[in-house]
Amino acid sequence: MRQIRIIVERHLNQFVAYAVGVKGARTGVGTTYEEALAGVRLPEKLYPESFAKGLVAMRPPVVEA
């Protein structure tokens, strides 16, 4: 299974999530961490459309910079 790094940034009033180094991936934006993460869309040839929904359940460790 291929691992993909997804970055979630917290801005003043929203969260922004994006996949690092994946061509064709779309950015997710939301008022919560989960909304932004669920909004990330990866190319269909990598994973099925339901991939973003599964990411919320995984909730990887968060590193704050």
C-alpha positions in Angstrom: 0.0 0.0 0.0 1.3 3.4 -0.9 1.6 6.0 1.9 0.6 9.6 1.1 1.5 12.5 3.4 -1.4 15.0 3.9 -0.7 18.3 5.5 -3.4 20.1 7.4 -2.8 23.8 8.2 -4.8 25.8 10.6 -5.5 29.4 9.5 -7.5 32.1 11.4 -11.0 30.8 10.6 -10.4 27.6 8.6 -8.3 24.5 8.0 -6.7 23.7 4.7 -5.5 20.1 3.8 -3.5 19.0 0.8 -1.6 15.9 -0.3 2.2 16.4 -0.8 3.6 15.4 -4.1 0.5 13.9 -5.7 -0.4 15.2 -9.1 -4.1 15.7 -9.6 -4.9 15.9 -5.9 -7.3 18.6 -4.8 -7.2 20.7 -1.7 -9.7 20.3 1.1 -11.0 23.4 3.1 -13.3 23.4 6.1 -14.0 25.0 9.5 -12.8 21.9 11.3 -9.8 19.5 10.9 -12.1 16.7 9.9 -13.9 18.8 7.2 -10.7 19.8 5.6 -9.3 16.3 5.7 -12.5 14.8 4.2 -12.3 17.4 1.4 -8.9 16.2 0.1 -9.5 14.4 -3.2 -6.9 12.1 -4.7 -6.8 10.9 -8.3 -9.2 8.0 -8.8 -6.4 5.8 -10.2 -4.6 5.9 -6.9 -7.5 5.2 -4.5 -11.3 4.8 -4.7 -13.5 7.9 -4.2 -14.3 6.9 -0.6 -10.6 7.3 0.4 -11.1 10.7 2.0 -13.8 9.4 4.2 -11.5 6.7 5.6 -8.8 9.3 6.4 -11.0 10.9 9.1 -11.2 7.6 11.0 -7.4 7.0 10.8 -6.5 10.4 12.4 -2.7 10.2 12.3 -0.5 11.9 14.9 -0.4 15.7 14.5 2.9 17.6 14.5 2.6 21.3 15.1 5.2 23.6 13.8 
